Amino acid sequence: MSNVKEVTDVTFESEVVNSKTPVLIDFYAQWCGPCKMMAPIIDEVAKDYEGKLKVVKVDVDESGETAAAYGVTAMPTFVVFKNGQEVWRRLGAAPKAAFVNDLQGAL
């Protein structure tokens, strides 16, 4: 069972912006090959950081308003929100070690 929650245009504010815990958002699309490659890595990050980092996914085709509001034009795009503000962004797929190393700076 994945620790990654699906978030929509309707639930984005309550799940991400109003979260007391830092949130990693995976903006993805079902048809995106690199997104599919990153999915198991994101699941592992969610397990590794459970309790310290909330991990959510936003399907850009289903939640286009949220993707547009945050300027997401390429997938996958990863964003960290802390205290309701974006503090980190990374575009594209990466090996887990490189992704986590980069992510550490945002936490």
C-alpha distances in whole Angstrom, upper triangle without the diagonal:
4,7,9,11,13,17,20,24,24,21,22,24,23,19,21,25,25,22,23,21,21,19,18,18,17,20,19,20,19,22,22,22,22,19,17,18,17,13,12,14,13,9,11,14,11,10,14,15,13,16,18,17,15,14,14,15,18,19,23,24,22,23,26,28,26,26,30,30,29,30,27,29,27,24,22,23,21,23,23,24,25,27,27,29,28,28,27,26,25,26,25,22,23,22,20,22,25,22,21,25,26,23,24,28,26,24
4,5,8,10,14,17,21,21,19,19,22,20,17,18,22,22,19,21,18,18,16,14,14,14,16,16,18,17,20,20,20,19,16,14,16,14,10,9,11,9,6,9,11,8,8,12,13,11,14,16,14,12,10,10,11,15,16,20,21,20,20,23,25,23,22,26,27,25,27,24,26,24,21,18,19,18,19,19,20,22,24,24,25,24,25,23,22,22,22,21,19,20,19,17,20,22,19,18,22,22,20,21,24,22,21
4,6,10,13,16,20,20,17,17,19,17,14,15,19,19,16,17,14,15,12,12,13,13,16,16,19,19,22,21,21,20,17,16,17,15,12,11,12,9,7,9,9,6,6,10,10,8,11,12,11,8,7,8,11,14,16,20,22,20,20,23,24,21,22,25,25,23,26,23,25,24,21,18,19,16,17,16,17,19,21,21,22,21,22,21,21,21,22,21,20,20,20,17,19,21,18,17,20,21,18,19,22,20,18
4,7,9,13,16,17,14,14,17,16,12,13,16,17,15,17,14,14,11,10,9,9,12,13,15,15,19,18,19,17,14,14,15,13,10,10,11,8,6,10,9,6,9,12,11,10,12,13,11,8,5,5,7,10,13,16,18,17,16,19,21,18,18,22,22,20,22,19,22,20,17,15,15,13,14,14,15,17,19,19,20,19,20,19,18,18,19,18,17,18,19,16,19,20,17,16,20,20,16,18,21,19,18
4,6,10,13,14,11,11,14,13,9,11,15,15,13,16,14,14,11,11,10,10,12,13,15,15,19,19,20,19,15,16,18,15,12,14,15,11,10,13,13,10,12,15,14,12,14,15,12,9,7,5,6,9,11,15,16,14,14,17,18,16,16,20,20,19,21,19,21,21,18,16,16,14,15,15,15,17,19,18,19,19,20,19,19,19,20,20,20,21,22,20,22,23,19,19,23,22,19,21,23,20,19
4,7,11,11,9,9,13,13,10,11,15,16,15,18,16,16,12,12,10,9,10,11,12,13,16,16,19,18,14,15,17,15,12,15,16,13,12,16,15,13,16,18,17,16,17,18,15,11,9,6,5,6,8,11,13,11,10,14,15,13,14,17,18,17,19,17,19,19,16,15,15,14,15,15,16,18,20,18,19,19,21,20,19,19,19,19,19,21,23,21,24,24,21,21,24,23,20,23,24,22,21
4,7,8,6,6,9,10,7,9,12,13,13,16,15,15,12,12,9,10,10,11,13,14,18,18,20,20,16,17,20,17,15,18,18,15,15,18,17,15,18,20,19,17,18,19,15,12,10,6,6,5,8,10,12,10,8,12,12,10,11,15,15,14,17,15,18,18,16,15,15,14,13,14,14,17,18,15,17,16,19,19,18,19,19,20,20,23,24,23,26,25,22,22,25,23,20,23,24,21,21
4,5,5,6,9,10,9,10,13,14,15,19,18,18,14,14,11,12,11,12,13,14,18,18,21,21,17,19,22,20,18,21,21,18,18,22,21,18,22,24,22,21,22,22,19,15,13,10,9,6,8,9,10,7,5,9,9,8,10,13,13,13,16,14,17,18,16,16,16,15,15,16,16,19,19,16,18,17,20,20,19,20,20,21,22,25,27,26,29,28,24,25,28,26,23,26,27,23,24
4,6,5,8,10,10,11,12,14,15,19,19,19,16,16,13,14,12,14,15,17,19,20,23,23,19,21,24,22,21,24,24,21,22,25,23,21,25,27,25,24,24,24,21,17,16,13,11,8,10,10,11,8,5,8,6,6,9,11,10,12,14,14,16,18,17,17,16,17,16,17,16,19,19,16,17,17,20,20,19,21,21,22,24,26,29,28,31,30,26,27,29,27,24,27,27,24,25
4,6,7,8,10,11,12,13,15,18,19,19,17,18,15,16,15,17,18,19,22,23,26,26,22,24,27,25,23,26,26,22,23,26,25,22,25,28,25,24,24,24,21,18,17,14,13,11,13,13,14,11,9,11,10,9,12,14,13,15,18,17,20,22,21,21,20,19,18,19,17,19,19,16,18,19,22,23,22,24,24,25,27,29,31,30,33,32,28,29,32,29,26,29,29,26,26
4,6,6,6,8,10,10,11,15,16,16,13,15,13,15,14,16,18,19,23,23,26,25,21,23,26,23,21,23,24,20,20,23,22,19,22,24,22,20,20,20,18,14,14,11,11,10,12,14,15,12,10,13,12,10,13,15,14,15,18,18,21,22,20,20,19,18,16,16,15,17,17,14,16,17,20,21,21,22,23,24,25,28,29,28,30,30,26,26,29,27,24,26,27,23,23
4,6,5,5,7,9,10,14,14,14,11,12,10,12,12,15,17,19,22,21,24,23,20,22,24,21,20,22,22,18,19,22,20,18,21,23,20,19,19,19,16,13,12,9,10,9,12,12,15,12,9,12,10,8,10,13,11,11,15,14,18,19,18,17,16,15,13,13,11,14,14,11,13,13,16,17,17,19,20,22,23,25,27,26,28,27,23,23,26,24,21,23,23,20,20
4,6,5,5,6,8,12,13,13,12,14,12,15,15,18,20,22,25,25,28,26,23,25,27,24,23,25,25,21,22,24,22,20,23,24,22,21,20,19,16,14,14,12,13,12,15,16,18,16,12,14,12,9,13,14,12,12,16,16,20,21,21,20,18,17,14,14,11,13,12,9,11,13,16,18,18,21,22,24,26,27,29,28,30,29,25,25,27,25,22,24,24,20,20
4,6,6,5,7,10,12,13,12,14,13,16,17,20,22,24,27,27,29,28,24,26,28,25,23,25,25,21,21,24,22,19,22,23,20,19,18,18,16,13,14,12,14,14,17,18,20,17,15,17,15,13,16,18,16,16,20,20,23,24,23,22,20,19,16,15,12,13,12,10,13,15,18,19,20,23,24,26,27,29,30,28,30,30,26,26,28,26,23,24,25,21,20
4,6,6,6,9,10,11,9,11,10,13,14,17,20,21,25,24,26,25,21,23,25,22,20,22,21,17,18,20,18,15,18,20,17,15,15,15,12,9,10,8,11,11,15,16,19,16,14,17,16,13,15,18,16,15,19,18,22,22,21,20,18,16,14,13,11,12,12,10,13,14,16,17,18,20,22,23,24,25,27,25,27,27,23,22,25,23,20,21,22,19,18
4,6,5,9,9,8,6,9,8,12,13,16,19,21,24,23,25,23,20,22,24,20,19,21,20,16,18,20,17,15,18,19,16,16,15,14,11,9,9,8,11,11,15,16,19,17,14,16,15,11,13,16,14,13,16,16,19,20,19,18,15,13,11,9,7,9,9,7,9,10,13,14,15,17,19,21,22,23,25,23,25,24,20,20,22,20,17,19,19,15,15
4,6,9,10,9,9,11,11,14,15,19,21,24,27,26,28,26,23,25,27,23,23,25,23,20,21,23,20,18,21,22,19,18,17,16,14,12,13,12,14,14,17,17,20,19,15,17,15,12,14,16,13,12,16,16,20,21,21,20,17,15,12,10,7,8,7,4,7,9,12,14,15,18,20,23,24,26,28,26,27,26,23,22,24,22,19,20,20,16,16
4,7,9,10,10,13,14,17,18,21,24,27,30,29,31,29,26,28,29,26,25,26,25,22,22,24,21,19,22,23,19,18,16,15,14,12,14,13,16,16,20,20,23,21,18,20,18,15,17,19,16,16,20,20,24,25,24,23,20,18,15,13,10,9,7,6,10,12,15,17,19,22,24,26,27,28,30,28,29,28,25,24,26,24,21,21,21,18,17
4,5,7,7,11,12,16,17,21,24,26,29,28,30,28,24,26,27,24,22,24,22,19,19,21,18,16,18,19,15,14,12,12,10,9,11,12,15,16,19,21,24,22,19,21,20,16,18,21,18,17,21,21,24,25,24,22,20,17,14,11,9,8,7,7,10,12,14,16,18,20,23,25,26,26,27,25,26,26,22,21,23,22,18,19,19,16,14
4,7,9,13,15,18,20,24,27,29,32,30,32,30,27,29,29,25,24,25,24,20,21,22,19,16,18,19,15,14,11,10,10,10,13,14,18,19,23,24,27,25,23,25,23,20,22,24,21,20,23,23,27,27,26,24,22,19,16,13,10,8,7,8,11,14,14,17,19,22,25,27,27,27,28,25,26,26,23,21,23,22,18,18,18,15,13
4,6,10,12,16,19,22,25,27,30,28,29,27,24,26,26,22,21,22,20,17,17,18,15,13,15,15,11,10,8,7,6,6,10,12,16,18,21,23,26,25,22,24,23,20,21,24,21,19,23,22,26,26,24,22,20,16,14,10,9,7,8,10,12,13,13,15,17,19,22,24,24,24,25,22,23,23,20,18,19,19,15,15,16,12,10
4,7,10,13,16,19,23,25,28,26,27,24,21,23,24,20,19,20,18,15,16,17,13,12,15,14,10,11,10,7,5,6,9,11,14,16,20,21,24,23,21,22,22,18,19,21,19,17,20,19,23,22,21,19,17,13,10,7,6,5,7,9,10,10,10,11,13,16,19,21,21,21,22,19,20,20,16,15,16,15,11,12,12,9,8
4,6,10,12,15,19,21,24,22,23,21,18,20,21,17,16,18,16,12,14,15,12,10,13,14,11,11,11,9,6,5,6,7,10,12,16,17,21,20,17,19,19,15,16,18,17,14,17,16,20,19,18,16,14,10,8,5,5,7,9,9,10,9,10,10,12,14,16,18,18,19,20,18,19,19,15,14,16,15,11,13,14,10,10
4,7,10,13,16,19,21,19,20,17,15,17,17,13,13,15,13,9,11,13,9,9,12,13,10,12,12,11,7,6,5,6,8,11,14,15,19,18,16,18,18,15,14,17,17,14,16,14,17,17,15,12,10,7,6,4,7,9,12,12,12,10,10,9,9,11,13,14,15,15,17,14,16,16,12,11,14,12,9,11,13,10,10
4,6,9,13,15,18,16,18,15,12,15,16,12,12,14,13,10,12,14,12,11,15,16,14,14,15,14,10,9,6,5,6,7,10,12,15,15,13,14,15,11,11,14,14,11,13,11,14,14,12,10,8,6,5,6,8,11,14,12,12,10,12,10,9,10,12,13,14,15,17,16,18,17,13,14,17,15,12,15,16,13,14
4,6,10,12,14,12,14,12,9,11,12,9,9,12,11,8,11,13,11,11,15,16,15,16,18,17,13,11,8,6,5,6,8,10,13,14,12,14,15,12,11,14,15,12,13,11,13,11,9,7,6,5,7,9,11,15,18,16,16,13,14,12,10,10,10,10,11,13,15,14,17,16,12,14,17,15,13,16,17,15,16
4,7,10,12,11,13,12,9,12,13,11,11,15,14,11,14,17,15,15,19,20,19,20,21,20,16,14,11,9,6,5,6,6,10,11,10,10,12,10,7,11,12,10,11,8,10,9,6,6,5,6,8,11,13,17,19,17,16,14,15,13,11,11,10,10,12,15,17,17,20,18,15,17,19,17,15,19,20,17,19
4,7,9,7,10,9,6,9,11,10,9,13,13,11,14,17,16,16,19,21,20,21,23,22,19,17,13,11,7,6,5,6,8,10,10,11,14,12,10,13,15,13,13,10,10,9,5,5,7,9,11,14,17,20,23,21,20,17,19,17,14,13,11,10,11,14,17,17,20,19,16,18,21,19,18,21,22,20,22
4,5,5,9,10,7,9,12,12,11,15,16,14,16,19,19,19,22,24,24,24,26,26,22,20,16,14,10,8,5,6,6,9,10,11,14,13,11,14,16,15,15,11,11,10,7,8,10,12,15,18,20,24,26,24,23,21,23,20,17,16,13,12,13,17,19,20,23,22,19,22,24,22,21,25,26,24,26
4,6,8,10,8,8,11,12,11,14,16,15,16,19,20,20,22,24,25,25,27,27,24,21,18,15,11,11,7,9,8,10,12,13,17,16,14,17,20,19,19,15,15,13,10,11,13,15,18,21,23,27,29,27,26,24,26,23,20,19,17,15,15,18,20,21,24,24,21,23,26,25,24,27,29,27,28
4,6,9,8,8,12,13,13,16,18,17,18,21,22,22,25,27,27,28,30,30,27,24,21,18,15,14,10,11,10,12,15,15,19,18,16,18,21,20,19,16,14,12,10,11,14,17,20,23,25,29,31,29,29,26,27,25,21,19,17,14,14,18,20,21,25,24,22,24,27,26,25,29,30,28,30
4,6,5,7,9,10,11,14,15,15,17,19,20,20,23,25,25,26,29,28,25,23,19,17,14,13,11,11,11,14,15,15,19,18,15,17,20,19,18,14,13,10,7,8,11,14,17,21,23,27,30,28,27,24,25,22,18,16,13,11,11,14,17,18,22,20,18,21,24,22,22,25,27,25,27
4,5,5,6,9,10,13,14,14,16,18,19,20,23,24,25,26,29,28,25,24,20,19,16,16,14,14,15,17,19,19,22,21,18,21,24,22,20,17,15,12,9,9,13,15,19,22,25,28,31,30,29,25,26,23,20,17,14,11,10,13,14,16,20,19,17,20,23,22,22,25,27,26,27
4,5,5,6,9,11,11,12,15,16,17,18,21,21,22,24,27,26,23,22,18,17,14,15,14,14,16,18,19,19,22,20,17,20,22,20,19,15,14,11,8,7,10,12,16,19,22,26,29,27,26,23,23,20,16,13,11,7,6,9,11,13,16,15,13,17,19,18,18,22,23,22,24
4,5,5,6,10,10,10,12,14,15,16,18,19,20,21,24,23,20,19,15,14,11,11,10,11,13,15,16,16,19,18,15,18,20,18,17,14,14,10,7,5,9,10,14,17,20,23,26,25,24,21,21,18,15,13,11,8,7,10,12,13,17,16,13,16,19,18,17,21,22,21,22
4,5,5,8,10,10,11,14,15,16,18,19,21,22,25,24,21,20,16,15,12,13,12,14,15,17,18,19,22,20,18,21,23,21,21,17,17,14,10,9,13,14,17,20,22,26,29,27,27,24,24,21,19,16,14,11,9,12,13,14,17,17,15,18,21,20,19,22,25,24,25
4,6,7,8,10,11,13,14,16,17,18,20,21,25,24,21,20,17,16,14,16,15,17,18,20,21,22,25,23,20,23,25,23,22,19,18,15,12,10,13,14,17,20,23,26,29,28,27,24,24,21,18,15,14,10,7,9,10,11,14,14,13,15,18,18,18,21,23,22,24
4,6,5,6,9,10,10,12,14,15,16,18,21,20,17,17,13,13,12,14,14,16,18,19,19,20,23,21,18,21,23,20,20,17,17,14,11,8,11,10,14,16,19,22,25,25,24,21,21,17,15,12,11,9,6,7,8,8,12,12,10,12,15,15,14,17,19,19,20
4,5,5,6,9,10,11,13,14,15,16,20,19,16,15,12,11,10,12,12,15,17,17,18,20,22,20,18,22,23,21,21,18,19,16,12,10,12,12,15,16,19,22,25,24,24,21,22,19,17,15,14,12,10,11,12,11,15,15,12,14,17,17,16,19,21,20,20
4,5,5,6,9,10,11,12,14,15,19,19,16,16,13,13,13,16,16,19,21,21,22,23,26,23,22,25,27,24,25,21,22,19,16,13,15,14,17,18,21,23,27,26,26,24,23,21,19,17,17,15,12,12,11,9,13,15,13,13,17,17,16,18,21,21,21
4,5,5,6,9,10,10,12,14,17,17,14,14,12,13,13,16,17,19,22,22,22,24,26,23,21,25,26,23,23,20,21,18,15,12,14,12,15,16,19,21,25,24,24,21,21,18,16,14,15,13,10,9,8,6,10,11,9,9,13,14,13,15,18,17,18
4,5,5,6,9,10,10,12,15,14,12,11,8,9,9,13,14,17,19,20,19,21,23,20,18,22,23,20,21,18,20,17,14,11,12,10,12,13,16,18,21,21,21,18,18,16,14,13,14,13,11,11,11,9,12,13,9,10,14,14,11,14,17,16,16
4,6,5,6,9,10,11,14,14,12,11,8,10,10,14,16,19,21,20,21,23,25,22,21,25,25,23,24,21,23,20,17,14,15,13,15,15,18,20,23,23,23,21,21,19,18,17,17,16,14,14,13,11,14,16,13,12,16,17,14,16,19,18,18
4,5,5,6,9,10,14,14,12,12,10,13,14,17,19,22,24,24,24,26,28,25,24,27,28,25,26,23,25,22,19,16,17,15,17,16,19,20,24,24,24,22,21,19,19,17,18,17,15,14,12,9,11,14,12,10,14,15,13,15,18,18,17
4,5,5,6,8,11,11,9,10,8,11,13,16,19,21,24,24,23,25,26,23,22,25,25,22,24,21,23,21,18,15,15,12,14,13,16,17,20,21,21,19,18,16,16,15,16,16,14,13,12,8,10,12,9,8,11,12,10,11,15,14,13
4,6,5,6,9,9,7,7,6,9,11,15,17,20,23,22,21,24,25,21,21,25,24,22,24,21,24,22,19,16,16,13,14,13,15,16,19,19,20,18,18,17,17,17,18,18,16,16,15,12,14,16,13,11,15,15,12,13,16,15,14
4,6,5,9,10,9,10,9,12,14,18,21,23,26,25,25,27,28,25,25,29,28,26,28,25,27,25,22,20,20,17,18,16,18,19,21,22,23,22,21,20,20,20,22,21,19,18,17,13,15,17,15,13,16,17,15,15,19,18,16
4,6,9,9,9,11,11,14,17,20,23,25,28,28,27,29,30,27,26,30,29,26,28,26,28,26,23,20,20,17,18,16,18,18,21,22,23,21,20,19,20,19,21,21,19,17,15,12,13,15,13,10,13,15,13,12,16,16,13
4,6,5,5,8,9,13,16,19,22,24,27,27,25,28,28,25,24,28,27,24,26,24,27,25,23,20,19,16,15,13,15,15,17,19,20,19,17,16,18,18,20,21,19,18,17,13,14,16,13,10,13,14,11,11,14,13,10
4,6,6,7,9,12,15,19,22,24,27,26,25,28,28,25,25,28,27,25,27,26,28,27,24,22,21,17,17,15,16,16,18,19,20,20,19,19,20,21,23,23,22,21,20,16,17,19,17,14,17,18,14,14,17,16,13
4,6,7,10,13,17,20,24,26,29,27,26,29,28,25,26,29,28,25,28,27,30,29,26,24,23,19,18,15,15,14,16,18,19,19,19,19,21,22,25,25,24,24,23,19,20,22,19,16,19,19,16,15,18,16,13
4,7,10,13,17,20,23,25,29,27,26,28,28,24,24,27,26,23,26,25,28,27,25,22,21,17,16,12,13,11,13,16,17,17,16,16,18,19,22,23,23,22,21,18,18,19,17,14,16,16,13,12,14,12,9
4,6,10,13,16,20,22,25,24,22,24,24,20,21,24,23,20,23,21,24,23,21,19,17,13,12,9,10,10,12,14,15,14,13,13,15,16,19,20,20,19,19,16,17,18,15,12,15,15,11,11,13,11,8
4,7,10,13,17,19,22,21,19,21,21,18,18,22,21,18,21,20,23,22,20,18,16,13,12,10,10,10,12,13,14,14,14,14,15,17,19,20,20,20,20,17,19,19,16,14,17,17,13,14,16,13,11
4,7,10,14,16,19,18,17,19,20,16,16,20,19,17,19,17,20,19,16,14,13,10,10,9,10,12,15,14,15,14,15,14,14,15,16,17,16,17,18,15,17,18,14,13,16,16,12,14,16,14,13
4,7,10,13,15,14,13,16,16,13,13,17,17,15,17,15,18,17,15,13,12,10,10,10,11,14,16,14,15,14,16,15,14,15,16,17,16,18,19,17,20,20,16,16,19,18,15,17,19,16,16
4,7,9,12,11,10,13,14,12,11,15,16,14,16,13,15,14,12,10,10,9,10,12,13,16,18,17,17,15,17,16,14,14,14,15,15,17,19,17,20,20,16,17,20,19,16,19,21,18,18
4,6,9,8,7,9,11,8,8,12,13,12,13,11,13,13,11,10,10,10,11,13,14,17,19,16,17,15,18,16,14,15,14,15,16,19,21,20,23,22,18,20,23,21,18,21,22,20,20
4,5,5,6,8,11,10,8,12,14,13,14,11,12,12,10,10,11,12,14,16,17,21,23,20,20,18,21,19,17,17,15,15,16,19,22,21,24,24,20,22,25,23,21,24,25,23,24
4,5,5,5,8,8,6,9,11,11,11,8,9,10,9,10,10,12,13,16,17,21,23,20,20,18,20,19,16,16,14,15,16,20,23,23,26,24,21,23,26,23,22,25,26,23,25
4,6,6,9,10,9,11,14,14,14,11,11,12,11,12,14,16,17,20,21,25,26,23,23,21,24,22,20,19,17,17,19,22,25,25,29,27,24,26,29,27,25,29,29,27,28
4,6,9,10,10,12,14,15,15,13,14,15,14,15,15,17,18,20,21,24,25,22,23,21,24,23,21,21,20,20,21,24,27,27,30,29,25,27,30,28,26,29,30,27,28
4,6,6,7,9,10,11,13,11,13,14,13,14,14,15,15,18,18,21,22,19,19,18,21,21,19,19,18,19,21,24,27,26,29,28,24,26,29,26,24,27,28,25,26
4,5,5,6,8,10,10,9,10,12,13,14,14,15,16,18,18,22,23,20,19,18,21,20,18,19,17,18,21,24,27,27,30,28,25,27,29,26,25,28,28,25,27
4,6,5,6,9,10,10,12,15,15,16,15,16,16,18,17,21,21,17,17,17,20,20,18,20,19,21,23,26,29,29,31,30,26,28,30,27,25,28,28,25,27
4,5,5,6,9,9,11,14,14,14,13,13,12,14,14,17,18,14,14,13,17,17,15,17,17,18,21,24,26,26,28,27,23,25,27,24,22,25,24,21,23
4,6,5,6,5,8,10,10,11,10,11,11,14,14,18,19,16,15,13,16,15,13,14,13,15,18,21,24,24,26,24,21,23,25,22,20,24,23,20,22
4,5,5,6,8,11,12,14,12,14,14,16,16,20,21,17,16,15,18,17,15,16,15,17,20,23,27,27,29,27,24,26,27,24,23,26,25,22,25
4,6,8,10,14,15,16,13,14,13,15,14,17,18,14,13,12,16,16,14,17,16,19,22,25,28,28,30,27,24,26,27,24,22,25,24,21,23
4,6,9,12,13,13,10,11,9,12,11,15,16,13,11,9,12,12,11,13,13,16,19,21,24,24,26,24,21,22,23,20,19,22,21,18,20
4,6,9,11,13,10,12,11,14,14,18,19,16,14,12,14,13,11,13,12,15,18,21,24,24,26,24,21,23,24,20,20,23,22,19,22
4,6,8,9,7,9,10,13,14,18,20,17,15,13,15,13,10,11,9,12,15,18,21,22,24,21,18,21,22,19,18,22,21,19,21
4,7,9,8,12,13,17,18,22,24,21,19,16,18,16,13,12,10,11,15,18,21,23,25,22,20,23,24,21,20,24,23,22,24
4,6,6,10,12,16,18,22,25,22,20,17,18,16,12,10,7,8,11,14,18,19,22,19,17,20,22,19,19,22,22,21,23
3,5,9,12,15,18,21,24,22,20,17,18,16,12,10,7,6,9,12,16,17,20,18,15,18,20,18,17,21,21,20,22
4,6,10,13,16,20,23,21,20,16,17,14,11,9,6,5,7,10,13,14,17,15,12,15,18,15,15,19,19,18,20
4,7,10,13,17,20,18,16,13,14,11,7,6,5,6,9,11,15,15,17,15,12,14,16,14,13,17,17,15,17
4,7,10,13,17,15,14,11,11,8,6,5,6,8,9,11,14,13,15,13,10,12,14,11,10,13,14,12,14
4,7,10,13,12,10,7,8,6,4,7,9,11,13,14,17,16,17,15,12,13,15,12,9,13,12,10,12
4,7,10,10,8,6,6,5,7,9,12,15,16,16,18,16,17,16,12,12,14,11,8,11,11,7,9
4,7,6,5,4,6,7,9,12,15,18,19,20,22,20,21,20,16,16,17,15,12,13,13,9,10
4,5,5,6,6,9,12,15,18,21,22,22,24,22,22,21,18,17,18,16,13,13,12,9,8
4,6,8,9,12,15,19,22,24,26,26,28,25,26,25,22,21,22,19,16,17,16,12,12
4,7,9,12,14,18,20,23,25,26,28,26,27,25,22,21,23,20,17,18,17,14,14
4,6,9,12,15,18,21,23,24,26,24,25,23,20,20,21,18,16,17,15,12,13
4,6,8,11,14,17,19,20,23,21,22,20,17,17,18,15,13,15,13,10,12
4,7,11,14,17,19,19,21,20,20,18,15,15,15,12,10,12,10,6,9
4,7,10,14,15,15,18,17,17,15,12,12,13,9,8,10,8,6,9
4,7,10,12,13,16,16,16,14,11,13,13,10,9,12,11,9,12
4,7,9,10,13,13,14,11,9,11,12,8,9,12,12,11,14
4,7,9,13,14,15,13,10,14,15,12,12,16,16,15,18
4,7,10,12,14,12,10,14,15,13,13,17,18,17,20
4,7,9,12,10,8,12,14,12,13,17,18,18,20
4,6,8,6,6,9,11,10,11,14,16,17,18
4,6,6,6,9,10,11,12,14,17,18,19
4,6,5,6,8,10,10,12,15,16,16
4,6,5,6,9,10,11,13,15,16
4,6,5,6,9,10,12,14,15
4,6,5,6,9,11,11,13
4,5,5,6,9,10,10
4,6,5,7,10,11
4,6,6,8,10
4,5,6,7
4,5,5
4,6
4
